Each structure stands twice: as structure tokens, then as C-alpha cells.
Amino acid sequence: MTIQINQCNLGDLRTLQEISIETFNETFKDQNSPENMDAYLERAFNLNQLEKELSNSSSRFFFVYFNNELAGYIKVNIDDAQSEEMGNESLEVERIYIKSKFQKHGLGKVLLNKAIEIATERNKKKIWLGVWEKNENALAFYKRLGFVQTSAHSFYMGDEEQTDFIMTKILN
């Protein structure tokens, strides 16, 4: 078993779009209407939007490979790229997605460790993320890794307002 992490660049744009749509669909399509899913996927993962995000120097994307096969990715944000005002001492994990066939192999933990490594290198005091209140597997996963719910915010899936719990981990 080999696990490899590579930072994404603009040359990875189409691959990033494909894995974003695939993993988001796998994770949320059964709990949301097709119309709301389609609206969100088009807004969040169109090529122009992803190119803008990849070009932002305060955001970084990393692919994770399992036995040389693309298995998932993470997106981290610092400073003004964070989706909430959390201050300069914070790093946001905006997206962390693993293809369903690669789940339960420890890849999510590997990616979160990468985020912690980046936060530590940048002298950040905490990392945080938003997770859908109904995503019980993700909530349990983050709690196991030391995250605690500190607040909540609205997340729009198409025209439906949903609640994301803000979960935070203080770094040593």
C-alpha cells in the first residue's frame, strides 16, 4: 500500500473538476434533490471557479493517491481566502473528499495531517472546517481527531439553506 500527496496546479484543473463532482455526488446526492445538487455542482465546480480558486495564493489543493490511483483531495485556505472570518491565526479545511471506494483506508487522516503540517509551518494556532449537520460519519471522524463544534453557519445547496457545524482543533 502506497499513499502519495501531490499539490495541484492549473494543469490539474480538469482532473480537479472531475474528482470534485464525483466525490461530492457520492457524498450528498442521496440526501439532496437533483435540482439542488446540479445547481451547487455547476456553481462550485465550474472550470472558471476552480481556476480562480487554484490561482489564489492563500488557497492550496492536494491530491491523495492510493497505490498510484487518484483517491481524493483536500483544499486548505488561510488569511482572506477563508470562507468565514476566523482571523490570521487559523487555517480552514474547506474541502476534504475521498472517493467512496478508497474510504476506510486512513486517507482522510493523512490529508488532515497535511493540513496540520501546513498550519504549523505557517504558525497557525488552529484549524477549522464546516461539516453538514447531517453528515454523521464526518462528524464522528472529526471528533475522533480532536475537533470540537464551536459554532455553525448556513450552507446553500441550490436554493435550500442547510446548517454546517463549524468544528475547530487547537494546535499545540
C-alpha positions in Angstrom: 0.0 0.0 0.0 1.4 3.3 -1.0 0.0 6.8 -0.3 1.2 9.9 -2.1 0.2 13.5 -1.8 0.8 16.0 -4.6 0.0 19.7 -4.7 -2.4 20.6 -7.5 -1.7 23.3 -10.1 -3.5 24.8 -13.0 -2.5 21.8 -15.2 -4.7 19.7 -12.9 -7.8 21.8 -13.5 -10.0 19.2 -15.3 -8.9 16.4 -13.0 -9.8 18.5 -10.0 -13.2 19.3 -11.6 -13.9 15.6 -12.2 -12.9 14.4 -8.7 -14.8 17.3 -7.1 -18.0 16.4 -8.9 -17.6 12.7 -8.4 -16.9 12.8 -4.7 -19.5 15.5 -3.9 -22.1 13.5 -5.7 -21.1 10.3 -3.9 -21.3 12.0 -0.5 -24.5 14.1 -0.9 -26.7 13.0 -3.8 -28.9 10.7 -1.7 -29.8 13.5 0.8 -30.5 16.3 -1.7 -32.8 16.9 -4.7 -31.2 16.5 -8.1 -32.0 20.2 -8.9 -30.2 21.5 -5.8 -27.3 19.1 -6.5 -27.0 20.3 -10.1 -27.2 23.9 -9.1 -24.5 23.5 -6.5 -22.1 21.5 -8.7 -22.4 24.0 -11.5 -21.7 26.9 -9.2 -18.9 25.4 -7.1 -17.1 23.2 -9.6 -17.3 25.0 -13.0 -13.8 25.4 -14.6 -13.7 29.2 -14.1 -14.5 28.9 -10.4 -11.9 26.2 -9.9 -9.3 28.1 -11.9 -9.9 31.2 -9.7 -9.5 29.1 -6.5 -6.3 27.3 -7.8 -4.8 30.7 -8.7 -5.4 32.2 -5.2 -2.1 32.2 -3.3 -4.0 31.8 0.0 -5.5 28.5 -1.1 -3.9 25.2 -1.8 -5.2 21.9 -3.2 -3.6 18.5 -2.7 -4.5 15.2 -4.4 -4.0 12.0 -2.5 -3.1 8.8 -4.4 -3.6 5.3 -3.1 -1.5 2.7 -4.9 -0.9 5.3 -7.7 -4.7 5.9 -8.2 -6.3 9.2 -7.5 -8.3 8.7 -4.4 -9.3 12.2 -3.2 -8.3 15.7 -2.4 -8.1 18.5 0.2 -8.4 22.2 -0.1 -7.0 24.5 2.6 -7.3 28.3 3.0 -5.5 30.9 5.0 -6.0 34.6 5.5 -8.7 36.2 3.4 -9.4 33.0 1.4 -11.2 31.5 4.4 -14.9 31.2 3.9 -15.6 32.7 7.3 -13.8 35.5 9.2 -11.6 33.3 11.5 -8.6 35.5 11.8 -5.0 35.2 10.7 -4.1 32.5 13.2 -6.5 30.0 11.5 -6.3 27.6 8.6 -9.5 26.4 7.0 -10.0 22.9 5.6 -12.7 23.9 3.0 -12.9 20.6 1.3 -11.8 17.1 2.0 -13.2 14.4 -0.1 -12.2 10.7 -0.6 -13.8 8.6 -3.3 -16.1 6.0 -1.7 -14.0 3.0 -2.9 -11.0 4.4 -1.0 -12.7 5.3 2.2 -11.7 3.5 5.4 -8.0 3.4 4.3 -6.9 6.3 6.6 -6.6 8.8 3.7 -8.8 11.4 5.4 -6.5 11.3 8.4 -3.4 11.6 6.0 -5.0 14.7 4.4 -5.9 16.3 7.7 -2.3 15.7 8.9 -1.2 17.5 5.7 -3.4 20.4 6.7 -1.9 20.4 10.2 1.6 20.4 8.8 0.8 23.4 6.6 -0.8 25.2 9.6 2.2 24.5 11.7 4.6 25.7 9.0 2.6 29.0 8.8 2.4 29.4 12.6 -1.4 29.0 12.7 -2.9 28.3 16.1 -6.0 26.3 15.0 -7.6 24.6 12.0 -11.3 24.6 11.4 -13.8 23.3 8.9 -17.5 23.3 8.2 -19.4 19.9 8.1 -23.0 19.3 7.3 -25.0 18.7 10.5 -26.5 15.5 8.9 -23.1 14.0 7.8 -22.8 11.8 10.9 -19.8 9.8 9.6 -17.8 13.0 9.0 -18.8 14.5 12.4 -17.7 11.3 14.2 -14.4 11.3 12.2 -13.5 14.8 13.1 -14.5 14.4 16.8 -12.1 11.3 16.9 -9.3 13.5 15.6 -9.9 16.2 18.3 -12.2 18.7 16.6 -14.9 20.3 18.6 -18.0 22.1 17.4 -17.5 25.9 18.1 -20.4 27.4 16.0 -22.5 26.9 12.9 -23.2 28.7 9.6 -25.5 28.4 6.7 -24.6 26.5 3.6 -26.7 26.7 0.4 -27.3 23.6 -1.6 -29.0 25.2 -4.6 -31.9 27.1 -3.1 -32.0 25.0 0.1 -30.5 26.5 3.3 -28.6 23.9 5.3 -26.6 24.1 8.5 -22.9 23.3 8.7 -21.3 22.9 12.1 -18.0 24.7 12.5 -15.5 22.4 14.0 -12.2 23.6 15.4 -9.0 21.9 16.5 -6.5 23.9 18.6 -2.9 23.1 17.6 -0.1 22.7 20.1 
